Amino acid sequence: MQTRPIAPCGMNCATCLAFLRDKNTCPGCWGEIESLRPSCSRCSIRNCEHLAGTESKFCYECAKFPCQRIKHIDKRYRTRYRVSFIENLFQIKNNGLEKFIESEREKWRCPGCGGTICVHRGICLDCNKATSLKTSKRRKAEHENVKNA
């Protein structure tokens, strides 16, 4: 994983298809703007004026958190991928970035080869193994906990 693989919104860039693929790799949201995909360089969260005023550069520190932008992307990722950016941000805030990254490494580690499971595909791009049943159940349970919170 890169030095700072977590985007301001709470996305783990290290699990993103654009970050993991071999061609036209995205450097993550903290990369140089010239190297980002056009959709990423125009991201309203990455470019938010309120985010610029925070010390951590994470949305949880903003007085408007969770804003409509975060709620919208969180709902989309919870629905499609069973990942909550809002929950990720609370974990970072409460437990620290390093502990969050450690837990993410374990959560997204391929049981077959040790590679990283892609959040968008649900498979390891290194060995093409699907997410294990244990991981799928854990992700579903985490999704239900966030939904009920």
MODELLER restraints for C-alpha pairs under 7 A, 6 or more apart:
rsr = mdl.restraints
at = mdl.atoms
rsr.add(forms.Gaussian(group=physical.xy_distance, feature=features.Distance(at['CA:1:A'], at['CA:14:A']), mean=5.86, stdev=0.5))
rsr.add(forms.Gaussian(group=physical.xy_distance, feature=features.Distance(at['CA:5:A'], at['CA:12:A']), mean=5.90, stdev=0.5))
rsr.add(forms.Gaussian(group=physical.xy_distance, feature=features.Distance(at['CA:5:A'], at['CA:13:A']), mean=5.17, stdev=0.5))
rsr.add(forms.Gaussian(group=physical.xy_distance, feature=features.Distance(at['CA:5:A'], at['CA:14:A']), mean=5.66, stdev=0.5))
rsr.add(forms.Gaussian(group=physical.xy_distance, feature=features.Distance(at['CA:5:A'], at['CA:28:A']), mean=6.50, stdev=0.5))
rsr.add(forms.Gaussian(group=physical.xy_distance, feature=features.Distance(at['CA:6:A'], at['CA:12:A']), mean=4.59, stdev=0.5))
rsr.add(forms.Gaussian(group=physical.xy_distance, feature=features.Distance(at['CA:6:A'], at['CA:13:A']), mean=5.68, stdev=0.5))
rsr.add(forms.Gaussian(group=physical.xy_distance, feature=features.Distance(at['CA:7:A'], at['CA:13:A']), mean=6.47, stdev=0.5))
rsr.add(forms.Gaussian(group=physical.xy_distance, feature=features.Distance(at['CA:7:A'], at['CA:29:A']), mean=5.46, stdev=0.5))
rsr.add(forms.Gaussian(group=physical.xy_distance, feature=features.Distance(at['CA:7:A'], at['CA:30:A']), mean=6.97, stdev=0.5))
rsr.add(forms.Gaussian(group=physical.xy_distance, feature=features.Distance(at['CA:8:A'], at['CA:46:A']), mean=6.45, stdev=0.5))
rsr.add(forms.Gaussian(group=physical.xy_distance, feature=features.Distance(at['CA:8:A'], at['CA:57:A']), mean=6.07, stdev=0.5))
rsr.add(forms.Gaussian(group=physical.xy_distance, feature=features.Distance(at['CA:8:A'], at['CA:58:A']), mean=4.32, stdev=0.5))
rsr.add(forms.Gaussian(group=physical.xy_distance, feature=features.Distance(at['CA:8:A'], at['CA:59:A']), mean=5.76, stdev=0.5))
rsr.add(forms.Gaussian(group=physical.xy_distance, feature=features.Distance(at['CA:9:A'], at['CA:45:A']), mean=6.75, stdev=0.5))
rsr.add(forms.Gaussian(group=physical.xy_distance, feature=features.Distance(at['CA:9:A'], at['CA:58:A']), mean=6.48, stdev=0.5))
rsr.add(forms.Gaussian(group=physical.xy_distance, feature=features.Distance(at['CA:9:A'], at['CA:59:A']), mean=5.80, stdev=0.5))
rsr.add(forms.Gaussian(group=physical.xy_distance, feature=features.Distance(at['CA:9:A'], at['CA:70:A']), mean=6.67, stdev=0.5))
rsr.add(forms.Gaussian(group=physical.xy_distance, feature=features.Distance(at['CA:9:A'], at['CA:85:A']), mean=6.29, stdev=0.5))
rsr.add(forms.Gaussian(group=physical.xy_distance, feature=features.Distance(at['CA:10:A'], at['CA:85:A']), mean=4.69, stdev=0.5))
rsr.add(forms.Gaussian(group=physical.xy_distance, feature=features.Distance(at['CA:10:A'], at['CA:86:A']), mean=6.83, stdev=0.5))
rsr.add(forms.Gaussian(group=physical.xy_distance, feature=features.Distance(at['CA:10:A'], at['CA:88:A']), mean=5.42, stdev=0.5))
rsr.add(forms.Gaussian(group=physical.xy_distance, feature=features.Distance(at['CA:10:A'], at['CA:89:A']), mean=5.21, stdev=0.5))
rsr.add(forms.Gaussian(group=physical.xy_distance, feature=features.Distance(at['CA:11:A'], at['CA:85:A']), mean=5.90, stdev=0.5))
rsr.add(forms.Gaussian(group=physical.xy_distance, feature=features.Distance(at['CA:13:A'], at['CA:19:A']), mean=6.39, stdev=0.5))
rsr.add(forms.Gaussian(group=physical.xy_distance, feature=features.Distance(at['CA:13:A'], at['CA:28:A']), mean=5.49, stdev=0.5))
rsr.add(forms.Gaussian(group=physical.xy_distance, feature=features.Distance(at['CA:14:A'], at['CA:20:A']), mean=6.81, stdev=0.5))
rsr.add(forms.Gaussian(group=physical.xy_distance, feature=features.Distance(at['CA:15:A'], at['CA:116:A']), mean=6.59, stdev=0.5))
rsr.add(forms.Gaussian(group=physical.xy_distance, feature=features.Distance(at['CA:15:A'], at['CA:117:A']), mean=6.41, stdev=0.5))
rsr.add(forms.Gaussian(group=physical.xy_distance, feature=features.Distance(at['CA:15:A'], at['CA:118:A']), mean=4.85, stdev=0.5))
rsr.add(forms.Gaussian(group=physical.xy_distance, feature=features.Distance(at['CA:15:A'], at['CA:119:A']), mean=5.38, stdev=0.5))
rsr.add(forms.Gaussian(group=physical.xy_distance, feature=features.Distance(at['CA:16:A'], at['CA:118:A']), mean=5.84, stdev=0.5))
rsr.add(forms.Gaussian(group=physical.xy_distance, feature=features.Distance(at['CA:16:A'], at['CA:119:A']), mean=5.90, stdev=0.5))
rsr.add(forms.Gaussian(group=physical.xy_distance, feature=features.Distance(at['CA:16:A'], at['CA:120:A']), mean=6.54, stdev=0.5))
rsr.add(forms.Gaussian(group=physical.xy_distance, feature=features.Distance(at['CA:17:A'], at['CA:118:A']), mean=5.87, stdev=0.5))
rsr.add(forms.Gaussian(group=physical.xy_distance, feature=features.Distance(at['CA:17:A'], at['CA:120:A']), mean=6.20, stdev=0.5))
rsr.add(forms.Gaussian(group=physical.xy_distance, feature=features.Distance(at['CA:18:A'], at['CA:25:A']), mean=5.56, stdev=0.5))
rsr.add(forms.Gaussian(group=physical.xy_distance, feature=features.Distance(at['CA:18:A'], at['CA:26:A']), mean=5.30, stdev=0.5))
rsr.add(forms.Gaussian(group=physical.xy_distance, feature=features.Distance(at['CA:19:A'], at['CA:25:A']), mean=5.27, stdev=0.5))
rsr.add(forms.Gaussian(group=physical.xy_distance, feature=features.Distance(at['CA:19:A'], at['CA:26:A']), mean=4.70, stdev=0.5))
rsr.add(forms.Gaussian(group=physical.xy_distance, feature=features.Distance(at['CA:19:A'], at['CA:27:A']), mean=6.24, stdev=0.5))
rsr.add(forms.Gaussian(group=physical.xy_distance, feature=features.Distance(at['CA:19:A'], at['CA:28:A']), mean=6.50, stdev=0.5))
rsr.add(forms.Gaussian(group=physical.xy_distance, feature=features.Distance(at['CA:26:A'], at['CA:36:A']), mean=6.02, stdev=0.5))
rsr.add(forms.Gaussian(group=physical.xy_distance, feature=features.Distance(at['CA:26:A'], at['CA:37:A']), mean=6.80, stdev=0.5))
rsr.add(forms.Gaussian(group=physical.xy_distance, feature=features.Distance(at['CA:27:A'], at['CA:36:A']), mean=6.77, stdev=0.5))
rsr.add(forms.Gaussian(group=physical.xy_distance, feature=features.Distance(at['CA:33:A'], at['CA:41:A']), mean=5.83, stdev=0.5))
rsr.add(forms.Gaussian(group=physical.xy_distance, feature=features.Distance(at['CA:45:A'], at['CA:69:A']), mean=6.94, stdev=0.5))
rsr.add(forms.Gaussian(group=physical.xy_distance, feature=features.Distance(at['CA:50:A'], at['CA:62:A']), mean=6.51, stdev=0.5))
rsr.add(forms.Gaussian(group=physical.xy_distance, feature=features.Distance(at['CA:51:A'], at['CA:57:A']), mean=5.76, stdev=0.5))
rsr.add(forms.Gaussian(group=physical.xy_distance, feature=features.Distance(at['CA:51:A'], at['CA:58:A']), mean=6.80, stdev=0.5))
rsr.add(forms.Gaussian(group=physical.xy_distance, feature=features.Distance(at['CA:51:A'], at['CA:59:A']), mean=6.26, stdev=0.5))
rsr.add(forms.Gaussian(group=physical.xy_distance, feature=features.Distance(at['CA:51:A'], at['CA:62:A']), mean=6.56, stdev=0.5))
rsr.add(forms.Gaussian(group=physical.xy_distance, feature=features.Distance(at['CA:54:A'], at['CA:61:A']), mean=6.16, stdev=0.5))
rsr.add(forms.Gaussian(group=physical.xy_distance, feature=features.Distance(at['CA:54:A'], at['CA:62:A']), mean=6.62, stdev=0.5))
rsr.add(forms.Gaussian(group=physical.xy_distance, feature=features.Distance(at['CA:59:A'], at['CA:65:A']), mean=6.31, stdev=0.5))
rsr.add(forms.Gaussian(group=physical.xy_distance, feature=features.Distance(at['CA:60:A'], at['CA:89:A']), mean=5.87, stdev=0.5))
rsr.add(forms.Gaussian(group=physical.xy_distance, feature=features.Distance(at['CA:60:A'], at['CA:90:A']), mean=6.93, stdev=0.5))
rsr.add(forms.Gaussian(group=physical.xy_distance, feature=features.Distance(at['CA:60:A'], at['CA:93:A']), mean=6.95, stdev=0.5))
rsr.add(forms.Gaussian(group=physical.xy_distance, feature=features.Distance(at['CA:74:A'], at['CA:84:A']), mean=5.42, stdev=0.5))
rsr.add(forms.Gaussian(group=physical.xy_distance, feature=features.Distance(at['CA:74:A'], at['CA:85:A']), mean=5.32, stdev=0.5))
rsr.add(forms.Gaussian(group=physical.xy_distance, feature=features.Distance(at['CA:74:A'], at['CA:86:A']), mean=6.44, stdev=0.5))
rsr.add(forms.Gaussian(group=physical.xy_distance, feature=features.Distance(at['CA:77:A'], at['CA:83:A']), mean=5.46, stdev=0.5))
rsr.add(forms.Gaussian(group=physical.xy_distance, feature=features.Distance(at['CA:77:A'], at['CA:84:A']), mean=6.40, stdev=0.5))
rsr.add(forms.Gaussian(group=physical.xy_distance, feature=features.Distance(at['CA:78:A'], at['CA:84:A']), mean=5.35, stdev=0.5))
rsr.add(forms.Gaussian(group=physical.xy_distance, feature=features.Distance(at['CA:78:A'], at['CA:143:A']), mean=6.81, stdev=0.5))
rsr.add(forms.Gaussian(group=physical.xy_distance, feature=features.Distance(at['CA:81:A'], at['CA:119:A']), mean=6.54, stdev=0.5))
rsr.add(forms.Gaussian(group=physical.xy_distance, feature=features.Distance(at['CA:81:A'], at['CA:120:A']), mean=6.64, stdev=0.5))
rsr.add(forms.Gaussian(group=physical.xy_distance, feature=features.Distance(at['CA:82:A'], at['CA:139:A']), mean=6.41, stdev=0.5))
rsr.add(forms.Gaussian(group=physical.xy_distance, feature=features.Distance(at['CA:82:A'], at['CA:140:A']), mean=6.50, stdev=0.5))
rsr.add(forms.Gaussian(group=physical.xy_distance, feature=features.Distance(at['CA:82:A'], at['CA:143:A']), mean=5.36, stdev=0.5))
rsr.add(forms.Gaussian(group=physical.xy_distance, feature=features.Distance(at['CA:83:A'], at['CA:143:A']), mean=6.53, stdev=0.5))
rsr.add(forms.Gaussian(group=physical.xy_distance, feature=features.Distance(at['CA:87:A'], at['CA:146:A']), mean=6.65, stdev=0.5))
rsr.add(forms.Gaussian(group=physical.xy_distance, feature=features.Distance(at['CA:91:A'], at['CA:100:A']), mean=6.52, stdev=0.5))
rsr.add(forms.Gaussian(group=physical.xy_distance, feature=features.Distance(at['CA:92:A'], at['CA:100:A']), mean=5.76, stdev=0.5))
rsr.add(forms.Gaussian(group=physical.xy_distance, feature=features.Distance(at['CA:108:A'], at['CA:116:A']), mean=5.59, stdev=0.5))
rsr.add(forms.Gaussian(group=physical.xy_distance, feature=features.Distance(at['CA:108:A'], at['CA:117:A']), mean=5.16, stdev=0.5))
rsr.add(forms.Gaussian(group=physical.xy_distance, feature=features.Distance(at['CA:109:A'], at['CA:115:A']), mean=5.75, stdev=0.5))
rsr.add(forms.Gaussian(group=physical.xy_distance, feature=features.Distance(at['CA:109:A'], at['CA:116:A']), mean=4.92, stdev=0.5))
rsr.add(forms.Gaussian(group=physical.xy_distance, feature=features.Distance(at['CA:109:A'], at['CA:117:A']), mean=6.07, stdev=0.5))
rsr.add(forms.Gaussian(group=physical.xy_distance, feature=features.Distance(at['CA:110:A'], at['CA:116:A']), mean=5.60, stdev=0.5))
rsr.add(forms.Gaussian(group=physical.xy_distance, feature=features.Distance(at['CA:110:A'], at['CA:117:A']), mean=5.69, stdev=0.5))
rsr.add(forms.Gaussian(group=physical.xy_distance, feature=features.Distance(at['CA:110:A'], at['CA:124:A']), mean=6.08, stdev=0.5))
rsr.add(forms.Gaussian(group=physical.xy_distance, feature=features.Distance(at['CA:111:A'], at['CA:132:A']), mean=7.00, stdev=0.5))
rsr.add(forms.Gaussian(group=physical.xy_distance, feature=features.Distance(at['CA:112:A'], at['CA:129:A']), mean=6.99, stdev=0.5))
rsr.add(forms.Gaussian(group=physical.xy_distance, feature=features.Distance(at['CA:113:A'], at['CA:127:A']), mean=6.75, stdev=0.5))
rsr.add(forms.Gaussian(group=physical.xy_distance, feature=features.Distance(at['CA:115:A'], at['CA:124:A']), mean=6.36, stdev=0.5))
rsr.add(forms.Gaussian(group=physical.xy_distance, feature=features.Distance(at['CA:115:A'], at['CA:126:A']), mean=6.14, stdev=0.5))
rsr.add(forms.Gaussian(group=physical.xy_distance, feature=features.Distance(at['CA:116:A'], at['CA:124:A']), mean=5.67, stdev=0.5))
rsr.add(forms.Gaussian(group=physical.xy_distance, feature=features.Distance(at['CA:117:A'], at['CA:123:A']), mean=5.13, stdev=0.5))
rsr.add(forms.Gaussian(group=physical.xy_distance, feature=features.Distance(at['CA:117:A'], at['CA:124:A']), mean=4.16, stdev=0.5))
rsr.add(forms.Gaussian(group=physical.xy_distance, feature=features.Distance(at['CA:117:A'], at['CA:125:A']), mean=6.84, stdev=0.5))
rsr.add(forms.Gaussian(group=physical.xy_distance, feature=features.Distance(at['CA:117:A'], at['CA:131:A']), mean=6.95, stdev=0.5))
rsr.add(forms.Gaussian(group=physical.xy_distance, feature=features.Distance(at['CA:118:A'], at['CA:124:A']), mean=5.94, stdev=0.5))
rsr.add(forms.Gaussian(group=physical.xy_distance, feature=features.Distance(at['CA:118:A'], at['CA:125:A']), mean=6.88, stdev=0.5))
rsr.add(forms.Gaussian(group=physical.xy_distance, feature=features.Distance(at['CA:122:A'], at['CA:130:A']), mean=6.09, stdev=0.5))
rsr.add(forms.Gaussian(group=physical.xy_distance, feature=features.Distance(at['CA:122:A'], at['CA:131:A']), mean=5.64, stdev=0.5))
rsr.add(forms.Gaussian(group=physical.xy_distance, feature=features.Distance(at['CA:123:A'], at['CA:129:A']), mean=5.45, stdev=0.5))
rsr.add(forms.Gaussian(group=physical.xy_distance, feature=features.Distance(at['CA:123:A'], at['CA:130:A']), mean=4.26, stdev=0.5))
rsr.add(forms.Gaussian(group=physical.xy_distance, feature=features.Distance(at['CA:123:A'], at['CA:131:A']), mean=5.47, stdev=0.5))
rsr.add(forms.Gaussian(group=physical.xy_distance, feature=features.Distance(at['CA:124:A'], at['CA:130:A']), mean=6.51, stdev=0.5))
